[in-house]
Amino acid sequence: MDAAMVTAIAALVGAPVAGLAAMYGTRGANRAAREGSAVTGFSSLTNELQEERKELREELRAVRIELAAKELEINRLKLLLSQHGIPV
């Protein structure tokens, strides 16, 4: 075999191997990118849920304060009624 023949055989064998290696490498990179994207998405969703939970807690606190104020008003009105001899 001369050098030209060895070079031709190496090119014929090497090209598909290089192509397969590139395809396999790209698959691994794509998988890593997808996993990174999933982690980023999960982190973003977690942050959004924590912010929403904080807002709901604040809203619940405001509703509880409003409810307590209404209960005080009800008790005040019941006291007024009982002071005027009206059974409650």
C-alpha positions in Angstrom: 0.0 0.0 0.0 1.3 3.4 -0.8 0.8 6.6 1.2 -2.1 7.8 -1.0 -4.1 4.6 -0.5 -3.5 4.8 3.3 -4.6 8.4 3.3 -7.8 7.6 1.3 -8.7 4.7 3.6 -8.1 6.9 6.7 -10.3 9.6 5.3 -13.1 7.1 4.5 -13.0 5.6 8.0 -12.2 8.9 9.8 -15.0 11.0 8.4 -17.9 8.9 9.7 -16.2 8.4 13.0 -15.7 12.2 13.3 -19.3 12.7 12.3 -20.6 10.3 14.9 -18.4 11.8 17.6 -19.7 15.3 16.7 -23.3 14.1 16.8 -22.8 12.4 20.1 -21.1 15.5 21.6 -23.9 17.7 20.4 -26.5 15.4 22.0 -24.6 15.7 25.3 -24.4 19.4 25.0 -28.1 19.7 24.2 -29.0 17.5 27.1 -26.9 19.7 29.4 -28.6 22.8 28.0 -32.0 21.3 28.6 -31.2 20.3 32.1 -29.8 23.7 32.8 -32.9 25.3 31.4 -35.1 23.0 33.5 -33.2 24.0 36.7 -33.4 27.7 35.7 -37.1 27.3 35.0 -37.7 25.5 38.3 -35.8 28.2 40.2 -37.8 30.9 38.5 -41.1 29.1 39.3 -40.0 28.7 42.9 -39.3 32.4 43.2 -42.7 33.3 41.7 -44.5 31.0 44.0 -42.7 32.4 47.1 -43.6 35.9 46.0 -47.2 34.9 45.4 -47.3 33.2 48.9 -45.9 36.4 50.5 -48.7 38.5 48.8 -51.4 36.1 49.9 -50.1 36.2 53.5 -50.3 40.0 53.4 -53.8 39.8 52.0 -54.8 37.3 54.7 -53.4 39.6 57.4 -55.4 42.5 56.0 -58.6 40.4 55.9 -58.1 39.2 59.5 -57.6 42.8 60.7 -60.8 43.8 58.8 -62.7 40.9 60.4 -61.5 41.8 63.9 -62.7 45.4 63.3 -66.1 44.2 62.3 -66.3 41.9 65.3 -65.5 44.9 67.5 -68.2 46.9 65.8 -70.8 44.1 66.3 -69.9 43.9 70.0 -70.2 47.6 70.3 -73.6 47.6 68.7 -74.8 44.7 70.9 -73.7 46.6 74.0 -75.7 49.7 72.8 -78.7 47.5 72.3 -78.5 45.9 75.7 -78.0 49.3 77.3 -81.3 50.4 75.8 -83.0 47.3 77.1 -83.2 45.5 73.8 -82.4 41.8 74.1 -79.7 40.6 71.9 
